[in-house]
Each structure stands twice: as C-alpha cells, then as structure tokens.
Amino acid sequence: MAYNQNRNPFKKSSSTPIYRKDLEDGILGKANKDGSIEIDKSVKPGSNLEKRVINHEIQHMKDMQSGKLSYGDDYVRYNSKTYPRKDGKIKYNGKWYKEGSDAFPWEKRAENNE
C-alpha cells in the first residue's frame, strides 16, 4: 500500500483493540468487523507508518459501522454495490485488482484519512 508521508495525525480511539500479527505479503493493516485492527509485525510501534495504517483502517471501520462498506469471504459491498472477491483480488469495473488497490473508491477514501 502507498501511504502519503505528509499525513500522519493520530486518530486512534482508545477503545480500538489493535493486534500485531504476521499478515500476508504487502498487507500492513486490516480492519475487522468486530471493531479491531490488525497491524503487521513489521510496522514499528509508534512510527508515522503505524499511525497512517491505523488511521487508514479506522476509516474502513467507520464506513463499515455506517453501512457504507461491508465484506465477506467472497465479496466486498460498497455504497450498496457488490463486488466479487476471490484469491486476494476484487473485481471492480470489469477488472480484477489485488485487495488494497487504490483503484477502489473505499481505499481512496481510507487513504484520505491517513
């Protein structure tokens, strides 16, 4: 994922559980439906990168809480439109993109929150 180095305000809620895990290659963070965030162990605690990843994932959680965004093993739903999801990719506008791609409007929205 590409993160804007100039945006790093820390917006984490003190009630957001954060777990450090070994995530898939290229994945630095995940927002979960249960309100928790997973951060890859390679991201240094307290770093600007960690703050950007948390802010990014918090936007995804806000979008899920509002009903704007949801997901399952085989789909992502954004603004009431459902996109197929398979093998780490999502089909958007007729083309398969790797999950986390900035081609997706929900990713662009989260990037703006970094």
Protein Blocks (a to p, Z undefined) as FASTA:
>chain_A
ZZdfkbccdfbdfklccddddddehiabdcdfkopacddfklcghiaklmmmmmmmmmmm
mmmmnopaccdfkbcceehiacddeehiaceehiacdehiakbmklmmmmmmZZ
